[in-house]
Amino acid sequence: MSTQPPFRRRRLGRKLARMRADARLTLDGAAEALFKTKSALHRIEKGEALVDPHLVKSMMDLYEHYDPDIVLEALRARERGWWTALGVEDQGYIDIETEAAEVRDVSLLLIPGLLQTADYTRALCAARPFPGDREQDERNVRARQVRQQRLTDPDHLLKLEAIVDEAALRKGLGGREVMRAQLEHLLEVAELPNVSFRVLAHECGAHAAMGGGFALLSFPDPADPPVLYVEHPFGALHLEDEGVTIEARLAFEHLTTQALGLDESVALVQRLLTE
């Protein structure tokens, strides 16, 4: 389970911290006026603790900043994520992706989760070195399917830019029929106007992501900093440092110049289906 505070709490905390700063109040001064300890207020502003909506109203009075949306955000920050109803433990990514407007995904050995078929995901679960719980695997498959619905949900549309190494397309995960269905699915999803799919062909040689894949997520509110998500076999990293996310964005942009074009990428997948 992720140790990162939930995204909604972090976002709310940043807004409350900006309100306090705009009011020219120190952490000590605000905490005393709100009858909170300095550490308690600090944890709220870092998103590490839940904040009561009544306290938010007191903050608005103290900071002389009225924003009814912040009270609603405080209520939403207390809600459990939709994935918990499916019995799925979030490693910190679903929470972020749920709030994101755009995902830039670089994947070297696997098809990105948002583009996987259910059978491909099942084959991936079966490949783990330790036996897994089949019921839990199915819950994870269902959660992935729910995530994928955003690619076609006009009310909560997610933009996806995916760059996939050719090795992931050729890897026979799950067997020939599973991979064939997966490649056919890629062709279908690639037709969506909010999805761009590019392939890093073998002929590309060395490229800007030789060290590993990553996902860079951005959000509807420009005040929310992008999040860089880097998964590894034993966990994941969540990075919001501006310098790091800028480097990731530049690396992604460079990879788009190294990868095949959109039409060429689709043509490569079509060729693989005939092999």
Secondary structure, 3 states (H helix, E strand, C coil): CCCCCCHHHHHHHHHHHHHHHHCCCCHHHHHHHCCCCHHHHHHHHCCCCCCCHHHHHHHHHHHCCCCHHHHHHHHHHCCCCHHHHHCCCCCCHHHHHHHCCEEEEEECCCCCHHHCCHHHHHHHHHCCCCCCCHHHHHHHHHHHHHHHHHHCCCCCCCEEEEEEEHHHHHCCCCCHHHHHHHHHHHHHHCCCCCEEEEEECHHHCCCCCCCCCEEEEECCCCCCCCEEEEEECCEEEEECCHHHHHHHHHHHHHHHHHCCCHHHHHHHHHHHHHC
